[in-house]
Amino acid sequence: MTAQLRGRFSITKDFHFAAAHQLPSLGRGHKCARMHGHTYHVELRLTADELTGPGFVTDFGDLVPFGRFLEENLDHRFLNEVLPCEPTSELLARYLAEWFVANLEPEIPGRLTAVCVSESATSRAVFEIGEAGDA
């Protein structure tokens, strides 16, 4: 019998929503200061040192409430009116991580380690959650 490798398990789950935003702090000459829209792609990454039955980090079905939150609160909205921050991809990723940790993480196995928000196929921002004790 061969020795089992030690390591950490991870899963990712993708979600999409469409929304408009503008970044007025960039100034009138910047194209992103004008209202425009994106089909946002959001990727959640969860990890666990040990799997739950039958061998999951988290059952993908446990992530359905996150998709529902996106649909009900962000999809086809003007993000400037619904977010508590300027709607950059970086700040949106942190906002979504904070919502997930406060609303879903206490109820499911696995731990959220990162949220990636993409505005296009070539542009993305990642908010990585630090370990306990990280500065």
C-alpha positions as protocol buffer text, in pm:
chain_id: "A"
residue {
  index: 1
  type: MET
  ca { x: 0 y: 0 z: 0 }
}
residue {
  index: 2
  type: THR
  ca { x: 132 y: 345 z: -89 }
}
residue {
  index: 3
  type: ALA
  ca { x: 129 y: 635 z: 154 }
}
residue {
  index: 4
  type: GLN
  ca { x: -148 y: 891 z: 106 }
}
residue {
  index: 5
  type: LEU
  ca { x: -34 y: 1238 z: 16 }
}
residue {
  index: 6
  type: ARG
  ca { x: -107 y: 1509 z: 267 }
}
residue {
  index: 7
  type: GLY
  ca { x: -263 y: 1827 z: 142 }
}
residue {
  index: 8
  type: ARG
  ca { x: -565 y: 2048 z: 127 }
}
residue {
  index: 9
  type: PHE
  ca { x: -876 y: 2002 z: -86 }
}
residue {
  index: 10
  type: SER
  ca { x: -1029 y: 2291 z: -282 }
}
residue {
  index: 11
  type: ILE
  ca { x: -1336 y: 2344 z: -496 }
}
residue {
  index: 12
  type: THR
  ca { x: -1448 y: 2634 z: -711 }
}
residue {
  index: 13
  type: LYS
  ca { x: -1798 y: 2734 z: -817 }
}
residue {
  index: 14
  type: ASP
  ca { x: -1883 y: 2990 z: -1085 }
}
residue {
  index: 15
  type: PHE
  ca { x: -2173 y: 3234 z: -1094 }
}
residue {
  index: 16
  type: HIS
  ca { x: -2275 y: 3508 z: -1339 }
}
residue {
  index: 17
  type: PHE
  ca { x: -2480 y: 3826 z: -1324 }
}
residue {
  index: 18
  type: ALA
  ca { x: -2522 y: 4132 z: -1542 }
}
residue {
  index: 19
  type: ALA
  ca { x: -2505 y: 4483 z: -1399 }
}
residue {
  index: 20
  type: ALA
  ca { x: -2408 y: 4841 z: -1474 }
}
residue {
  index: 21
  type: HIS
  ca { x: -2172 y: 5067 z: -1284 }
}
residue {
  index: 22
  type: GLN
  ca { x: -1957 y: 5374 z: -1317 }
}
residue {
  index: 23
  type: LEU
  ca { x: -1642 y: 5485 z: -1140 }
}
residue {
  index: 24
  type: PRO
  ca { x: -1684 y: 5862 z: -1100 }
}
residue {
  index: 25
  type: SER
  ca { x: -1366 y: 5902 z: -895 }
}
residue {
  index: 26
  type: LEU
  ca { x: -1164 y: 5834 z: -1211 }
}
residue {
  index: 27
  type: GLY
  ca { x: -1264 y: 6170 z: -1355 }
}
residue {
  index: 28
  type: ARG
  ca { x: -1470 y: 6273 z: -1655 }
}
residue {
  index: 29
  type: GLY
  ca { x: -1207 y: 6186 z: -1914 }
}
residue {
  index: 30
  type: HIS
  ca { x: -1181 y: 5818 z: -1818 }
}
residue {
  index: 31
  type: LYS
  ca { x: -1413 y: 5582 z: -2006 }
}
residue {
  index: 32
  type: CYS
  ca { x: -1502 y: 5393 z: -1688 }
}
residue {
  index: 33
  type: ALA
  ca { x: -1633 y: 5714 z: -1531 }
}
residue {
  index: 34
  type: ARG
  ca { x: -1928 y: 5680 z: -1771 }
}
residue {
  index: 35
  type: MET
  ca { x: -2206 y: 5435 z: -1694 }
}
residue {
  index: 36
  type: HIS
  ca { x: -2140 y: 5100 z: -1859 }
}
residue {
  index: 37
  type: GLY
  ca { x: -2219 y: 4736 z: -1796 }
}
residue {
  index: 38
  type: HIS
  ca { x: -2060 y: 4396 z: -1767 }
}
residue {
  index: 39
  type: THR
  ca { x: -2163 y: 4036 z: -1745 }
}
residue {
  index: 40
  type: TYR
  ca { x: -1976 y: 3963 z: -1425 }
}
residue {
  index: 41
  type: HIS
  ca { x: -1827 y: 3621 z: -1361 }
}
residue {
  index: 42
  type: VAL
  ca { x: -1780 y: 3539 z: -992 }
}
residue {
  index: 43
  type: GLU
  ca { x: -1575 y: 3241 z: -878 }
}
residue {
  index: 44
  type: LEU
  ca { x: -1580 y: 3117 z: -520 }
}
residue {
  index: 45
  type: ARG
  ca { x: -1292 y: 2905 z: -391 }
}
residue {
  index: 46
  type: LEU
  ca { x: -1345 y: 2695 z: -80 }
}
residue {
  index: 47
  type: THR
  ca { x: -1098 y: 2467 z: 94 }
}
residue {
  index: 48
  type: ALA
  ca { x: -1089 y: 2201 z: 363 }
}
residue {
  index: 49
  type: ASP
  ca { x: -820 y: 1990 z: 525 }
}
residue {
  index: 50
  type: GLU
  ca { x: -1066 y: 1701 z: 565 }
}
residue {
  index: 51
  type: LEU
  ca { x: -1363 y: 1599 z: 352 }
}
residue {
  index: 52
  type: THR
  ca { x: -1719 y: 1548 z: 472 }
}
residue {
  index: 53
  type: GLY
  ca { x: -1931 y: 1255 z: 354 }
}
residue {
  index: 54
  type: PRO
  ca { x: -1932 y: 1129 z: 87 }
}
residue {
  index: 55
  type: GLY
  ca { x: -1605 y: 1310 z: 7 }
}
residue {
  index: 56
  type: PHE
  ca { x: -1691 y: 1679 z: -29 }
}
residue {
  index: 57
  type: VAL
  ca { x: -1525 y: 2006 z: 67 }
}
residue {
  index: 58
  type: THR
  ca { x: -1878 y: 2147 z: 49 }
}
residue {
  index: 59
  type: ASP
  ca { x: -2178 y: 2015 z: -140 }
}
residue {
  index: 60
  type: PHE
  ca { x: -2217 y: 2245 z: -443 }
}
residue {
  index: 61
  type: GLY
  ca { x: -2588 y: 2259 z: -357 }
}
residue {
  index: 62
  type: ASP
  ca { x: -2497 y: 2441 z: -33 }
}
residue {
  index: 63
  type: LEU
  ca { x: -2379 y: 2735 z: -249 }
}
residue {
  index: 64
  type: VAL
  ca { x: -2720 y: 2793 z: -412 }
}
residue {
  index: 65
  type: PRO
  ca { x: -2807 y: 3073 z: -163 }
}
residue {
  index: 66
  type: PHE
  ca { x: -2505 y: 3271 z: -287 }
}
residue {
  index: 67
  type: GLY
  ca { x: -2637 y: 3253 z: -643 }
}
residue {
  index: 68
  type: ARG
  ca { x: -2978 y: 3360 z: -519 }
}
residue {
  index: 69
  type: PHE
  ca { x: -2819 y: 3658 z: -338 }
}
residue {
  index: 70
  type: LEU
  ca { x: -2650 y: 3768 z: -663 }
}
residue {
  index: 71
  type: GLU
  ca { x: -2972 y: 3732 z: -859 }
}
residue {
  index: 72
  type: GLU
  ca { x: -3191 y: 3915 z: -610 }
}
residue {
  index: 73
  type: ASN
  ca { x: -2950 y: 4194 z: -513 }
}
residue {
  index: 74
  type: LEU
  ca { x: -2703 y: 4258 z: -797 }
}
residue {
  index: 75
  type: ASP
  ca { x: -2835 y: 4114 z: -1124 }
}
residue {
  index: 76
  type: HIS
  ca { x: -2958 y: 4383 z: -1366 }
}
residue {
  index: 77
  type: ARG
  ca { x: -2889 y: 4658 z: -1111 }
}
residue {
  index: 78
  type: PHE
  ca { x: -2688 y: 4978 z: -1107 }
}
residue {
  index: 79
  type: LEU
  ca { x: -2416 y: 4873 z: -863 }
}
residue {
  index: 80
  type: ASN
  ca { x: -2347 y: 5231 z: -752 }
}
residue {
  index: 81
  type: GLU
  ca { x: -2694 y: 5230 z: -595 }
}
residue {
  index: 82
  type: VAL
  ca { x: -2674 y: 4894 z: -417 }
}
residue {
  index: 83
  type: LEU
  ca { x: -2315 y: 4853 z: -297 }
}
residue {
  index: 84
  type: PRO
  ca { x: -2176 y: 5030 z: 12 }
}
residue {
  index: 85
  type: CYS
  ca { x: -1853 y: 5106 z: -179 }
}
residue {
  index: 86
  type: GLU
  ca { x: -1735 y: 5223 z: -519 }
}
residue {
  index: 87
  type: PRO
  ca { x: -1808 y: 4927 z: -747 }
}
residue {
  index: 88
  type: THR
  ca { x: -1460 y: 4830 z: -865 }
}
residue {
  index: 89
  type: SER
  ca { x: -1406 y: 4459 z: -921 }
}
residue {
  index: 90
  type: GLU
  ca { x: -1164 y: 4450 z: -627 }
}
residue {
  index: 91
  type: LEU
  ca { x: -1412 y: 4602 z: -383 }
}
residue {
  index: 92
  type: LEU
  ca { x: -1696 y: 4392 z: -523 }
}
residue {
  index: 93
  type: ALA
  ca { x: -1490 y: 4077 z: -459 }
}
residue {
  index: 94
  type: ARG
  ca { x: -1434 y: 4181 z: -97 }
}
residue {
  index: 95
  type: TYR
  ca { x: -1802 y: 4272 z: -53 }
}
residue {
  index: 96
  type: LEU
  ca { x: -1908 y: 3929 z: -182 }
}
residue {
  index: 97
  type: ALA
  ca { x: -1655 y: 3753 z: 41 }
}
residue {
  index: 98
  type: GLU
  ca { x: -1785 y: 3942 z: 344 }
}
residue {
  index: 99
  type: TRP
  ca { x: -2145 y: 3849 z: 259 }
}
residue {
  index: 100
  type: PHE
  ca { x: -2052 y: 3483 z: 211 }
}
residue {
  index: 101
  type: VAL
  ca { x: -1859 y: 3457 z: 538 }
}
residue {
  index: 102
  type: ALA
  ca { x: -2137 y: 3629 z: 734 }
}
residue {
  index: 103
  type: ASN
  ca { x: -2430 y: 3443 z: 577 }
}
residue {
  index: 104
  type: LEU
  ca { x: -2319 y: 3102 z: 451 }
}
residue {
  index: 105
  type: GLU
  ca { x: -1988 y: 2996 z: 597 }
}
residue {
  index: 106
  type: PRO
  ca { x: -2119 y: 2932 z: 949 }
}
residue {
  index: 107
  type: GLU
  ca { x: -2372 y: 2683 z: 808 }
}
residue {
  index: 108
  type: ILE
  ca { x: -2159 y: 2479 z: 566 }
}
residue {
  index: 109
  type: PRO
  ca { x: -1839 y: 2274 z: 575 }
}
residue {
  index: 110
  type: GLY
  ca { x: -1535 y: 2415 z: 403 }
}
residue {
  index: 111
  type: ARG
  ca { x: -1390 y: 2764 z: 429 }
}
residue {
  index: 112
  type: LEU
  ca { x: -1400 y: 3040 z: 171 }
}
residue {
  index: 113
  type: THR
  ca { x: -1045 y: 3128 z: 68 }
}
residue {
  index: 114
  type: ALA
  ca { x: -1098 y: 3357 z: -232 }
}
residue {
  index: 115
  type: VAL
  ca { x: -1352 y: 3537 z: -446 }
}
residue {
  index: 116
  type: CYS
  ca { x: -1260 y: 3623 z: -803 }
}
residue {
  index: 117
  type: VAL
  ca { x: -1464 y: 3881 z: -997 }
}
residue {
  index: 118
  type: SER
  ca { x: -1418 y: 3909 z: -1373 }
}
residue {
  index: 119
  type: GLU
  ca { x: -1556 y: 4192 z: -1583 }
}
residue {
  index: 120
  type: SER
  ca { x: -1438 y: 4026 z: -1905 }
}
residue {
  index: 121
  type: ALA
  ca { x: -1253 y: 3717 z: -2020 }
}
residue {
  index: 122
  type: THR
  ca { x: -921 y: 3897 z: -1971 }
}
residue {
  index: 123
  type: SER
  ca { x: -978 y: 4117 z: -1662 }
}
residue {
  index: 124
  type: ARG
  ca { x: -1028 y: 3986 z: -1311 }
}
residue {
  index: 125
  type: ALA
  ca { x: -974 y: 4082 z: -950 }
}
residue {
  index: 126
  type: VAL
  ca { x: -923 y: 3842 z: -660 }
}
residue {
  index: 127
  type: PHE
  ca { x: -987 y: 3896 z: -291 }
}
residue {
  index: 128
  type: GLU
  ca { x: -802 y: 3630 z: -90 }
}
residue {
  index: 129
  type: ILE
  ca { x: -905 y: 3572 z: 267 }
}
residue {
  index: 130
  type: GLY
  ca { x: -612 y: 3562 z: 507 }
}
residue {
  index: 131
  type: GLU
  ca { x: -553 y: 3291 z: 764 }
}
residue {
  index: 132
  type: ALA
  ca { x: -638 y: 3363 z: 1126 }
}
residue {
  index: 133
  type: GLY
  ca { x: -355 y: 3566 z: 1268 }
}
residue {
  index: 134
  type: ASP
  ca { x: -245 y: 3711 z: 934 }
}
residue {
  index: 135
  type: ALA
  ca { x: -171 y: 4081 z: 942 }
}
